[in-house]
């Protein structure tokens, strides 16, 4: 296996699927092997593609609120790793952003996940990440998230925090009433406990 520094350098220079990316390749992730929380997302949006900072948008504001963390904590790579299923913005389609490019996970994901030796909890956002990390490709996001206690405390399925999901959140009041308080408590426990 390649040294982690070389892997990260190769990821940042990756052009595997550039021909299919309407805005070009610009891998966006946050990674440190000591991270205790992993955010497994889908793919950067246009604003994140432009800034190069993961979740530097309205989705990130909502996700930080869900987790109960500040921007300073959220962007501390030694605490929180952020690995979308696709590292580059895939472009937009008729109903929002396109799915993450599959080449990215095939090329890089296992190498990075294998380097997270102190990982305590994985937050799995949206259908594509849930299909990969939880083997729930045949389930709807609502079914997977509603069954969150099944995966607790190591894996926590969440809907994508995009403002496009406002209606989903309104239709599923149990999410804010039950899951989010438990999520905030779990995140705080993991962030502030002494490493084992």
Residue frames as qw, qx, qy, qz and C-alpha x, y, z in Angstrom:
[[0.000, 0.887, 0.461, 0.000, 0.00, 0.00, 0.00],
 [0.367, 0.601, -0.025, 0.709, 1.22, 3.50, -0.86],
 [0.282, -0.219, -0.475, 0.804, 2.22, 5.86, 1.94],
 [0.064, 0.768, 0.593, -0.232, -0.70, 8.11, 2.93],
 [0.070, -0.698, 0.109, 0.704, 1.08, 11.32, 1.95],
 [0.084, -0.166, 0.732, 0.656, 1.58, 9.97, -1.58],
 [0.097, 0.502, 0.853, 0.106, -2.05, 8.79, -1.79],
 [0.021, 0.814, 0.373, -0.445, -3.34, 12.24, -0.80],
 [0.086, -0.554, 0.381, 0.735, -0.99, 13.92, -3.28],
 [0.092, 0.065, 0.852, 0.512, -2.21, 11.65, -6.07],
 [0.083, 0.661, 0.736, -0.121, -5.86, 12.27, -5.15],
 [0.002, 0.790, 0.128, -0.600, -5.39, 16.03, -5.32],
 [0.032, 0.481, -0.562, -0.671, -3.84, 15.63, -8.78],
 [0.444, 0.214, 0.869, 0.039, -6.38, 13.02, -9.93],
 [0.346, 0.370, -0.286, -0.813, -7.84, 13.39, -13.43],
 [0.286, 0.064, 0.954, 0.065, -9.40, 9.89, -13.78],
 [0.258, 0.612, 0.746, 0.045, -12.84, 11.14, -14.78],
 [0.080, -0.485, 0.007, 0.871, -12.02, 14.71, -15.85],
 [0.038, -0.047, -0.670, -0.740, -13.42, 14.12, -19.35],
 [0.249, -0.538, -0.778, -0.210, -16.86, 13.53, -17.79],
 [0.280, -0.617, -0.437, 0.593, -16.73, 16.57, -15.47],
 [0.305, 0.816, 0.357, 0.337, -18.25, 19.69, -17.07],
 [0.153, -0.974, 0.112, -0.124, -16.28, 22.00, -14.74],
 [0.462, 0.589, -0.600, 0.281, -13.06, 20.01, -14.68],
 [0.780, -0.260, -0.517, 0.240, -11.38, 18.03, -11.94],
 [0.029, -0.607, 0.399, -0.687, -10.93, 19.69, -8.55],
 [0.635, -0.269, -0.715, 0.117, -10.88, 17.04, -5.80],
 [0.273, -0.583, 0.248, -0.724, -12.26, 18.32, -2.49],
 [0.801, -0.329, -0.500, 0.031, -11.83, 16.37, 0.73],
 [0.240, -0.755, 0.435, -0.427, -10.54, 16.69, 4.28],
 [0.947, -0.062, -0.314, 0.014, -8.44, 13.91, 5.71],
 [0.028, -0.655, 0.671, -0.346, -6.13, 13.05, 8.57],
 [0.592, 0.003, -0.806, -0.017, -5.51, 9.50, 9.86],
 [0.136, -0.063, -0.731, 0.666, -6.27, 10.58, 13.44],
 [0.443, -0.186, -0.147, -0.865, -9.82, 11.72, 12.63],
 [0.181, 0.061, 0.898, -0.395, -12.40, 10.13, 14.92],
 [0.524, 0.554, 0.465, -0.450, -15.46, 11.14, 12.88],
 [0.230, -0.007, 0.691, 0.685, -15.91, 10.45, 9.19],
 [0.495, 0.544, 0.232, -0.636, -18.46, 12.33, 7.12],
 [0.355, 0.071, 0.815, 0.453, -19.21, 10.14, 4.11],
 [0.355, 0.568, 0.151, -0.727, -20.95, 12.47, 1.69],
 [0.752, 0.526, 0.395, -0.036, -21.96, 12.37, -1.96],
 [0.610, 0.308, 0.215, 0.697, -19.97, 14.88, -4.05],
 [0.173, -0.364, -0.138, 0.904, -19.06, 18.58, -3.83],
 [0.330, 0.811, 0.474, -0.089, -21.60, 21.09, -5.13],
 [0.488, 0.713, 0.119, 0.490, -20.78, 24.03, -7.36],
 [0.222, -0.930, 0.154, -0.251, -19.97, 26.44, -4.50],
 [0.771, -0.506, 0.357, 0.150, -17.63, 23.89, -2.91],
 [0.794, 0.342, 0.253, 0.434, -16.00, 23.26, -6.30],
 [0.254, 0.862, 0.005, 0.439, -15.34, 27.00, -6.56],
 [0.372, -0.848, 0.286, -0.248, -14.00, 27.42, -2.99],
 [0.588, 0.360, -0.698, 0.195, -12.20, 24.08, -2.65],
 [0.163, -0.255, 0.700, -0.647, -13.49, 23.81, 0.94],
 [0.259, -0.265, -0.916, -0.154, -15.78, 20.87, 1.79],
 [0.235, -0.686, -0.683, 0.084, -19.30, 21.82, 2.88],
 [0.196, -0.260, -0.083, 0.942, -18.55, 25.53, 2.46],
 [0.241, -0.253, -0.515, -0.783, -22.19, 26.21, 1.60],
 [0.597, -0.316, 0.083, -0.733, -25.75, 26.09, 3.00],
 [0.896, -0.088, -0.423, -0.100, -25.54, 22.29, 3.26],
 [0.554, 0.173, -0.559, 0.592, -22.46, 22.67, 5.45],
 [0.218, -0.352, 0.300, -0.859, -24.18, 25.23, 7.68],
 [0.812, -0.242, -0.110, -0.519, -27.04, 22.80, 8.23],
 [0.854, 0.046, -0.494, 0.157, -24.71, 19.82, 8.78],
 [0.292, 0.279, -0.538, 0.740, -22.67, 21.72, 11.39],
 [0.492, -0.313, 0.188, -0.790, -25.94, 22.61, 13.14],
 [0.902, -0.112, -0.316, -0.272, -27.08, 18.98, 13.05],
 [0.757, 0.100, -0.511, 0.395, -23.76, 17.92, 14.58],
 [0.485, -0.863, -0.139, 0.031, -23.64, 20.76, 17.11],
 [0.715, -0.228, 0.109, 0.652, -20.13, 21.84, 16.11],
 [0.044, 0.866, -0.080, -0.493, -18.49, 25.12, 15.16],
 [0.682, 0.709, -0.181, -0.002, -16.73, 25.75, 11.85],
 [0.030, -0.746, 0.649, -0.146, -13.42, 25.61, 13.72],
 [0.619, -0.215, 0.736, -0.173, -14.10, 22.09, 15.01],
 [0.823, 0.459, 0.275, -0.189, -15.66, 20.96, 11.72],
 [0.614, 0.747, -0.242, 0.082, -12.57, 21.96, 9.74],
 [0.332, -0.658, 0.671, -0.082, -10.11, 20.34, 12.15],
 [0.736, 0.320, -0.542, -0.249, -8.96, 17.40, 10.00],
 [0.185, 0.275, -0.870, 0.365, -7.47, 15.72, 13.07],
 [0.402, 0.094, 0.650, -0.638, -11.02, 15.42, 14.41],
 [0.670, 0.490, 0.413, -0.375, -13.26, 15.12, 11.35],
 [0.259, -0.141, 0.733, 0.613, -12.51, 13.54, 7.98],
 [0.562, 0.553, 0.210, -0.578, -14.74, 14.46, 5.04],
 [0.197, -0.192, 0.838, 0.471, -14.75, 11.98, 2.17],
 [0.664, 0.370, 0.064, -0.647, -17.45, 12.35, -0.44],
 [0.843, 0.163, 0.510, 0.048, -18.16, 9.37, -2.70],
 [0.630, 0.568, 0.196, 0.492, -16.90, 11.49, -5.57],
 [0.482, -0.451, -0.127, 0.741, -14.22, 14.09, -4.82],
 [0.114, -0.058, 0.313, 0.941, -15.12, 16.37, -7.74],
 [0.449, 0.409, 0.276, -0.745, -18.27, 18.30, -8.66],
 [0.453, 0.169, 0.833, 0.269, -20.14, 16.10, -11.15],
 [0.106, -0.107, -0.426, -0.892, -22.19, 18.92, -12.69],
 [0.417, 0.211, 0.514, -0.719, -25.94, 19.47, -12.52],
 [0.040, 0.236, 0.888, 0.392, -28.89, 17.75, -14.12],
 [0.268, -0.506, -0.488, -0.659, -32.62, 18.39, -14.39],
 [0.624, -0.682, -0.300, -0.236, -33.33, 17.84, -10.68],
 [0.535, -0.807, 0.247, 0.048, -30.13, 18.97, -8.97],
 [0.050, -0.690, 0.701, 0.173, -26.52, 17.83, -8.98],
 [0.793, 0.255, -0.512, -0.209, -25.62, 14.69, -10.88],
 [0.922, -0.385, -0.009, 0.033, -24.59, 11.54, -8.96],
 [0.336, -0.751, 0.522, 0.223, -20.97, 11.24, -7.86],
 [0.611, 0.531, -0.553, -0.194, -18.67, 9.72, -10.47],
 [0.959, -0.265, 0.022, -0.094, -18.09, 6.02, -9.60],
 [0.739, 0.447, -0.338, 0.373, -14.41, 6.00, -10.62],
 [0.068, -0.712, 0.407, -0.568, -13.42, 7.97, -7.54],
 [0.763, -0.429, 0.336, -0.348, -14.59, 5.47, -4.92],
 [0.980, 0.175, -0.038, 0.083, -13.11, 2.58, -6.91],
 [0.584, 0.586, -0.307, 0.471, -9.70, 4.27, -7.12],
 [0.148, 0.526, -0.440, 0.713, -9.30, 5.81, -3.68],
 [0.611, -0.564, -0.022, -0.555, -11.90, 5.00, -1.04],
 [0.933, -0.274, -0.226, 0.064, -10.61, 1.76, 0.49],
 [0.622, 0.257, -0.311, 0.671, -7.06, 3.12, 0.77],
 [0.095, -0.510, 0.203, -0.831, -8.27, 6.15, 2.71],
 [0.761, -0.467, -0.095, -0.440, -10.76, 4.29, 4.89],
 [0.909, -0.078, -0.327, 0.247, -8.06, 1.79, 5.82],
 [0.419, 0.347, -0.326, 0.773, -5.93, 4.68, 7.15],
 [0.396, -0.584, 0.056, -0.707, -8.55, 5.85, 9.67],
 [0.520, 0.025, -0.806, 0.282, -7.28, 3.84, 12.63],
 [0.046, -0.127, -0.620, 0.773, -9.00, 5.94, 15.34],
 [0.357, -0.227, -0.419, -0.803, -12.41, 6.20, 13.67],
 [0.161, 0.115, 0.789, -0.581, -15.31, 6.06, 16.15],
 [0.430, 0.577, 0.587, -0.371, -18.34, 7.08, 14.09],
 [0.193, 0.055, 0.602, 0.773, -19.28, 7.53, 10.45],
 [0.385, 0.551, 0.336, -0.660, -22.04, 9.94, 9.40],
 [0.331, 0.120, 0.792, 0.499, -23.41, 8.63, 6.11],
 [0.261, 0.514, 0.146, -0.804, -25.17, 11.32, 4.05],
 [0.566, 0.475, -0.214, -0.639, -27.58, 10.44, 1.29],
 [0.943, 0.189, 0.125, -0.245, -28.34, 7.47, -0.93],
 [0.706, 0.570, -0.404, 0.119, -25.01, 6.99, -2.70],
 [0.030, 0.550, -0.703, 0.450, -22.92, 7.01, 0.48],
 [0.700, -0.197, 0.486, -0.485, -25.47, 4.82, 2.27],
 [0.926, 0.311, -0.110, -0.183, -25.42, 2.30, -0.57],
 [0.557, 0.552, -0.553, 0.282, -21.63, 2.04, -0.32],
 [0.005, -0.443, 0.681, -0.583, -21.09, 2.18, 3.44],
 [0.519, -0.082, 0.593, -0.610, -24.25, 0.44, 4.61],
 [0.029, 0.035, 0.945, 0.325, -25.15, -1.86, 1.72],
 [0.289, 0.525, 0.624, -0.501, -28.59, -0.22, 1.48],
 [0.015, -0.157, 0.518, 0.841, -28.62, 0.47, -2.26],
 [0.176, -0.364, -0.819, -0.407, -32.10, -1.06, -2.56],
 [0.221, -0.657, -0.619, 0.370, -33.59, 1.07, 0.22],
 [0.086, 0.851, 0.194, 0.480, -34.89, 4.62, 0.11],
 [0.233, 0.397, -0.436, 0.773, -33.08, 7.20, 2.24],
 [0.546, -0.459, 0.106, -0.692, -36.13, 7.52, 4.49],
 [0.944, -0.194, -0.243, -0.109, -36.11, 3.80, 5.29],
 [0.714, 0.200, -0.409, 0.532, -32.40, 3.81, 6.03],
 [0.038, 0.430, -0.333, 0.838, -32.47, 6.93, 8.18],
 [0.694, -0.433, -0.044, -0.573, -35.60, 5.80, 10.04],
 [0.954, -0.170, -0.236, 0.069, -33.70, 2.63, 11.03],
 [0.217, 0.777, -0.430, 0.406, -30.79, 4.65, 12.49],
 [0.618, -0.570, 0.443, -0.311, -30.87, 2.82, 15.82],
 [0.990, 0.128, 0.061, 0.025, -29.99, -0.41, 13.97],
 [0.702, 0.514, -0.188, 0.455, -26.58, 1.00, 13.02],
 [0.260, -0.857, 0.233, -0.379, -25.91, 2.98, 16.21],
 [0.152, -0.918, -0.038, 0.364, -23.39, 3.95, 17.59],
 [0.563, -0.264, 0.471, 0.625, -20.72, 3.37, 14.89],
 [0.149, 0.201, 0.597, 0.762, -22.71, 4.43, 11.83],
 [0.190, 0.570, 0.485, -0.636, -25.37, 7.15, 11.63],
 [0.297, 0.397, 0.643, 0.584, -27.35, 7.48, 8.40],
 [0.058, 0.591, 0.249, -0.765, -28.57, 10.98, 7.57],
 [0.539, 0.751, 0.368, 0.101, -30.37, 12.60, 4.66],
 [0.504, 0.284, 0.061, 0.813, -28.23, 14.99, 2.67],
 [0.193, -0.592, -0.414, 0.664, -28.30, 18.36, 4.50],
 [0.162, 0.190, 0.435, 0.865, -29.07, 20.25, 1.28],
 [0.311, 0.234, 0.259, -0.884, -31.81, 22.90, 1.38],
 [0.489, 0.064, -0.627, -0.603, -33.45, 20.77, -1.33],
 [0.425, -0.187, -0.881, 0.094, -34.39, 18.39, 1.51],
 [0.211, -0.127, 0.356, -0.901, -36.43, 20.94, 3.49],
 [0.729, -0.096, -0.229, -0.638, -39.65, 19.16, 2.50],
 [0.720, 0.008, -0.688, 0.095, -38.23, 15.78, 3.57],
 [0.218, 0.084, -0.634, 0.738, -37.33, 17.25, 6.98],
 [0.443, -0.098, 0.151, -0.878, -40.83, 18.71, 7.41],
 [0.801, -0.026, -0.388, -0.455, -42.44, 15.39, 6.45],
 [0.796, -0.060, -0.558, 0.227, -40.28, 13.44, 8.91],
 [0.283, -0.826, 0.166, -0.458, -40.51, 15.28, 12.24],
 [0.919, -0.383, 0.025, 0.093, -39.02, 12.30, 14.10],
 [0.735, 0.385, -0.129, 0.543, -35.68, 13.18, 12.45],
 [0.085, 0.629, -0.246, 0.732, -35.29, 16.49, 14.32],
 [0.654, -0.581, 0.093, -0.475, -37.08, 15.28, 17.46],
 [0.943, -0.296, 0.150, -0.013, -35.27, 11.96, 17.94],
 [0.875, 0.239, 0.007, 0.421, -32.21, 11.51, 15.75],
 [0.313, 0.753, -0.153, 0.558, -30.63, 14.97, 15.91],
 [0.481, -0.769, 0.288, -0.306, -30.41, 15.19, 19.74],
 [0.936, -0.218, 0.243, 0.128, -28.82, 11.72, 19.78],
 [0.724, 0.525, 0.010, 0.447, -26.45, 12.72, 16.97],
 [0.027, 0.855, -0.231, 0.464, -25.27, 15.84, 18.80],
 [0.709, -0.608, 0.319, -0.160, -24.66, 13.86, 21.97],
 [0.949, 0.048, 0.199, 0.241, -22.72, 11.16, 20.11],
 [0.532, 0.696, -0.080, 0.476, -20.58, 13.70, 18.23],
 [0.243, -0.838, 0.300, -0.386, -19.73, 15.49, 21.50],
 [0.872, -0.395, 0.287, -0.015, -18.80, 12.18, 23.18],
 [0.883, 0.270, 0.132, 0.360, -16.49, 11.20, 20.34],
 [0.354, 0.792, -0.105, 0.487, -14.85, 14.60, 19.98],
 [0.207, -0.778, 0.348, -0.481, -14.10, 15.16, 23.63],
 [0.929, -0.351, 0.115, -0.018, -13.27, 11.69, 24.95],
 [0.256, -0.692, 0.635, 0.230, -9.67, 10.67, 25.38],
 [0.660, 0.408, -0.557, -0.298, -8.39, 8.47, 22.52],
 [0.921, -0.284, 0.195, -0.182, -8.46, 4.78, 23.44]]
